Amino acid sequence: MKRLTLEKEKALAMRRTGMSYSQIRAELRVSKSTLSKWLSTHPLSPERIRELRANSEQRIERCRNAKAFKRAQRHEDAYAEAKAVIGNLSEREMHIAGLFLYWGEGTKAWRDSIACTNTDPAMMRFFLLWTDLLGIPRSKLKVKLHLYADMDISKETLFWSRELNIPHLSFRKPYIKKSLFSGLSYRNSFGHGTCSISYGNARMYERIMMSLRYLREVASR
C-alpha cells in the first residue's frame, strides 16, 4: 500500500509538470486503469495538450523518416546484391529473358504476328532489345497506344516516342477508351496509357511459340 501511495504521489507530481499518461507510465510501473483513476481529477490544460500533440507529430515524423531511411538502405543493399549476382547478360540470357517476358506479356492469339503490351516503358524497351536479338528491323515495328478519353494524344505519343526511341511514323491511330484517366482510383501504372508493339510475321510467331513450348516442357520435367 505504501508503495502505491508513493507511486501515486510521484504520478501526481509528474502530472503537475505537464507530463502525459504515456510519459508517466514510462517512468512508473502502474497499469493504465490505475493511472487513469489517479489522474482523473488532474486534466492537462488545452495549451499543454496542443504542445504534446505537436511533439507527438514531430516524433512520428522522425520515426517515419528513420523507417524510410532504413527501407531505402535495404533497397540499396538488395540492388547491390542483385547487380553482383546477375551482372552483365549474355545474348543467350537476354534471349531467354525475352522469351519469359513474351510468355507472360506477349500476344499468343495472333498467328501471323507477335506483339507485347504493357504500361511500363522500361519493360517495352527490354522487348525492343529482344526484337533486336531476333533480327527484327525496328522500322518494321508498329506501335499502338491505348489511352483514356481525357488524355492528350499528341503528348502521350511524344512521350512513348522518346522513351522507346521510335519515330512517330511507326505509331498507328491510338485506341481511345471511353473511360477517363481522372476517374481512376489507382493511376500510377497508367500515367501514360498502355503501349503495344507488334510485328507482322507468321514465321517469327511460330519460332517464338515453339520456343515457349520447349520452356513448358522444361518446366514439366
N, C-alpha and C positions, 0 to 999 in steps of 0.2 A: 504493500500500500504506500509506504514511504517513497518507494522508487517511482511509482506512478504519480504521486503528488509532486515529486521533484521534476519529473519529466513534463508534467502539466505546466508547472511554473516556467520551465525553460521554453515550452511551446508558446505560452502567452507572452513571454519576453521577446521571443523572436517575432511573434506576430505584431507586437507594438513597433518593431523596427521596420515593418512593411514587408516581411517575408511571406511568400505564397505557401500554400499547402505542400506542394511538391518540394519546395526548398526546405521546409521544416522537416518533412518526412525523411529527407536525405540525411538530416542530422540526428533525428530521433527514431528509434525503432518502435514505432507505435502504428497500430492499424489506422486505415483511413477513416473508419467509422468512429474510432476513439478520438482522433484528432478533430473530426467534424463536430463531435459533441463538445469538446473543449473550447473550440473556437467559434461556436455558433453565435455567440453574442459579441464577437470581435471581428466584424467585417472590415475589409480594406476600403479605403476611400476610393471614389471613382477615378481620381487622378493617379493613384498608385496602381489600380487595375490596368489603366491605359499604359502606364510605364512597363508593367510586367508583360503585357501583351506585345508591346513594341520589342522588348528584349527577347521574348519568345520567338517572334518573327525573325529577328536577327540570328538567333540560334538555329532556327530551322533553315534559314538561308545559308548559314555557314555549313551546316550538316549536308544540305543539298549540294553545295559546291564541292565539299570534300568527297561525297559519293560520286559526283560527276568526274572529279579528277581521278579517282581510283578506277572508275569504269573506263575512262579514256586510256589510262595506263594499261589496264588489262587488254584493251583492244589493240594497243600498240604492240604489246608483248605477243599477242596471238598472231598479229600480222607479221611480225618479225619471224616468228616460228614458221608460219606458213610459207613465207618467202624463202626461208632457208631450206625447208623440206621440198617445196615444189621446184624452185629455181627456174631456169630457162626451159621452155618447152621445145622439144624437137618437132619436126614436121609430122612425124608419126603420132606423137602425143597430141598435137594440135588437131590432126585429122580425127583421132578417136574422140577427143573432147567435142569436136564439131558434130560427130555422129550422135553422141549423147544429147547434145543441145537439140539436134533435129528430132531425136526420139521423143523429147519432152515438148518442144515448142513448134516443131515443123509440121507442115500440112501433109497428110498422107492420103487424102481423098482424091486429089487430082492425079491422074495417071500420065498426064502429058507435061507436067511442070512441077517444080519444087517451090516452096515458099516458107518463110519464117515470119512470125508476127509477135510483137511484144511492145511494151511501153518503155522499156529500159534502153536508152541509146547505147550503153556500153555492151549490152547483150547483142544488139543489132550490129555493132562494129565487129564483134567477135564473129558473128555469122558471115560478115563480109570477108574477114580474113580467111575463114574456112572456104568460102566460094573461090577465093584466090587460089588456095591449095588445090581445089578441084579443077582449076583451069578455066573457070567461067569468066569471060570478059565483063568488067563492070559496066561497060556500055550496053550490055545485053540485059542488064537487070532492070526490073520495073518496080517502082516504089508507089505504094498507095497508102494514104493516111485515113484513119478513122477518127473523125473529130466530132465534137459536140456542137450543137447549133449556135451557141454563143461564143465560139472560138473564132479567132481571126485566121482565115485560111492562109493568107499571104505570109503572115508572121510565123505560123507553125511550119509551113513549107520551108521557109528560110531557115528556121531552127534545125529541122531534120537534114536539110541540105548541107548545112555547115557541120553538124555533128557527124554525119556519115561521109562527108566529102563526096557527095554525089550531086551532079548538076541538076538544075530544075527540069531539064528536058526529060529526065528519067522518071519524073513524077507524073502519075496519072491523076485523073479527076478524083478528088477525095470523096469518101463516103461520109455524109453528114448525118449524124444521129439526131432524132427529134428531141431527145432529152438535153438538158442544159448542164454544162460543167459546173456552173454556180450552184446547182441544186444537189450536187453530190455531197454526201456526208463525209466521205473519205476521198480526198483528192490527190494525195501525194504521188501515187503511182501513175496518175493520168494527167499530169500537168501539161503535157504536150500531145495528148491523144495517143493513139496506137499506130504503130508503123508496121507495114507489111512489105517485105521484099520478096519478089518472085522471079523465077527464071523458067521460061518455057522450053523444056527439052525432055522428051519421053525417055530417052536412053539414060539421062542423068537420074531421073526419077527411079528407074529400075536399079541402077547401080546403088543408090542410097538405100532403097528398100531391101535389097539383098544383103547389104552390109548390116542393116538393122536385124535382119533375120538371123545372121550369124551371131550378133550380140545376144539375141534372145536365146539361142542355143547354148551360148557360153553361160548365161545366167541359169540355165536349166540343168547344167551338169552337176 
